[in-house]
Amino acid sequence: MRPVSLKRSTTAPAHRLVASAVRKPYKGFMIVRSLIGLGAAFLAPLAQADQSSHAVPQAPSVQEQAPAPTIYDVEIVARFPHDESAFTQGLLWHDGALFESTGQFGASTVRKVDLATGEVTKRRAIPSDQFGEGLALWNDDLVSLTWKNGVIHRWRASDLAPIRSDAGYPFQGWGLTRFEDTLAASDGSDTLRFLDPQDYSVQRTVSVTINGRPLARLNELELVDGLIFANVWKTDFIVGIDPQTGHVKTVINLRNLEGPALHTHDAVLNGIAWDAEDRRLFVTGKLWPWLYEVKLIERISSQ
């Protein structure tokens, strides 16, 4: 990322800041509050059932305690219009434009969006019985997940023409991004899976942890300067994850961003795009009227 400015914080320590973001239980999921005493704390994992018994290679065990993550606030650089009917699931920057995948049964799409106006310049519908999810760029193709349908779609980036659709993916689809020669995928748990980009077989997995504790609800993903940035579902935070160890290295507080005027439980922060050439970071949310370019400001703790 571009160099960050350092500002001395006068707010509460990180463990109080982040713990305050915990939401109420949603549709039967119990969110567990937890403070981690050795530095910045975050959200404990959701209680959830194991989604698969497939055996895949695990990341090597790391014995040493990882350093506490660096906390960032954001400064708004610019604000752009965003389709407030878009249930944003995936977002990326490519060839001078935004590409976005949206969800909801009967309304899921993959689209190309003009940054300045928010206008959708190209759009392809995902079958109406499927719930669209994360989006990633692989060479000249866009790859999009579905939530529980087990289908992964492939589109030509130049015109969004469908290339192929593959059924049988055995996990929930949430977020997706490219990492080296794989596609990194989330499923709402603390696990990231690294997939073969052609047949989507799992090459390895890593458990994401913050100060030694699993961090679940990983949603939209974007690779930014070697870290995988992930929205944490139902919070106003993005975490930066080391793809090799799963350690959370950064926590980004976006609570100062304005979302929709009428806030609903679905209208949550989700969507990260990184313009590597001009070093611009974009974020938005589901059903948000705005998309923001933001600059990261490192927080200097007063304690």
C-alpha positions, 0 to 999 in steps of 0.5 A: 500500500502507499505509505501511511500517515501516523496519527496518535490515537486518543481513543480506547485501546484496540481490544475495547474498540474491536470488541464493541463491534460485536453484533446481536445474534442473527438467524440462530447464529450465536456470536461469542464475545471474547477479549484476548489479553495479549494485545488487540482482540477481535471476534471469537468464531461463530458456533458452526458445524463442520462443513466437510470431512474432506482431508486436505493439507494443513498449513504448518503449525506455528509454535511462536505467538504471532505479534498483535496486529497493527490497527488502522483507521481510514481517511476518505480520499473520494466517494463515488456513487454505487448501485444501492440495489446491488447486494455486493458479494465480490469486488475487484479492479481490472483494466480501468473499471470495477467488476462486481458480483451480486447476490440474492436468488433471482437477482444475482449478477456479474457486472462491469461498473464505471467508477466515476458514475456507478453506472453498470456498463455490462451485466450477466445474470447468474441463474435465478435458482443460484445465490451469487457470491465472491469474484476473482480475476484469473488471467483473462477470466472472471471466476465467481462462486455461488453460496450453497449451490456448489457451482463455480462460474467462469466469464470472459473479462472483456465482455462477461461472456460465459465460458463454463460452469462447474458443479460439485464444489463441496463447500459454501462459497463466500469470498474469492481472490487470486493468490500466486498460482491458486484461488483463495476461497472463504466459506464463512468459517476461519478456514481459507482454502487455496484452490487449483484455478482450473479444476478447483481442487483444494491444494491446501488450507490455512486457519485464520487466527488473531492472537492465537484464536480462530477468526470466523465469518471471513467473507469477501477477499482481496489480495493487497500487497501480499496480504489477503484482506477479508471483510468480517461479516456483520462487522465494520472491520477488514482484516489483513491475513498472512496467506502462509500462516493465517495470522491476522497482521492488520485490522482496519476500522471502517466505522466512520464510513456512511452506509445507507440512510435506512440501515437493515441487517443485510446492508453490511460492509462488504466489498474490497477492490485494490488498484495495484497500479495506482495504489488505490483501495476501494470499499463498499457494502451490500445495498450501499449508495456509496463506494469509497476510496480510502487511505489507511492511517496507522493507529498509535496506541496510547497504552 
